[in-house]
Amino acid sequence: MRRPLIAGNWKMNLSRSEAAALAEAIAKQVDQYPAVDIAVCPPFVYLEVVSRAIAGSRVALGAQNLYPEPSGAFTGEISPLMLCDLGCRYVILGHSERRQWLGETDGFINKKVHAALKAGLQPIVCLGEQLAEREAGLTLEVIRRQFEGSLASLTAEQMLQTVIAYEPVWAIGTGRVATPHQAEEVHLELRKLIAQRYNPEIAQQVVIQYGGSVKPDNAQELFAQPDIDGALVGGASLKADQFLGIVAGMKK
Ligand code: 13P
């Protein structure tokens, strides 16, 4: 059966010493939650200091991006192999902020997903509709398009190594969380898409997180939905007590 995953996406926040302190505070308390996988995804420049802070704990390390080549003349970019070298297990790909501000397309995200898997990293692939798309009744269509594009050509084995994060853009950083029903509808659709492409057993095993204004006081009702397997947390992952409060909401 699938294990829930709660991951902190720290985005472009914190100083080096704050990053180390936050990671240490989380690592100290995770043993209370043996049924939940936990990861933190700091900015690239803090991966090493955070890796030291979580050493020996159950907290896994994730990055927030990669460039889909092993090495070479790609000024300013970071390769999958470098992330492995630093002890990363996960990498967030296709986040809506990168789609929106850096022009990332499903095709480019798909290249990154393949590069991550080839290097042995587990991609956390984000998808989600914008507010205008939801209001126009296009949510499931957008989800299908992003699923087909970002997750194209994965073998069944690769699909099982991949985490999907449903993050409605209108819920990110807005305090406006999707209702459990709204989120569950999309998660169920994603599981149907996986079942259609592979088979129902594989669909049952893929971890699908929800992301967008998850807080300790709304986590439990989201996690109570049958197809929501944890969360990708932004703002509330920057405070150990809030992040752990969300982890504590996972009772499955
Ligand atoms: P918030 O939790 O701040 O809404 O951010 C969600 C997110 O984008 C996680 O990747």
Boltz pocket constraint, residues with backbone or C-beta under 6 A from the ligand:
constraints:
  - pocket:
      binder: B
      contacts: [[A, 9], [A, 95], [A, 167], [A, 171], [A, 172], [A, 173], [A, 174], [A, 175], [A, 211], [A, 212], [A, 213], [A, 214], [A, 232], [A, 233], [A, 234], [A, 235], [A, 236]]
      max_distance: 6.0
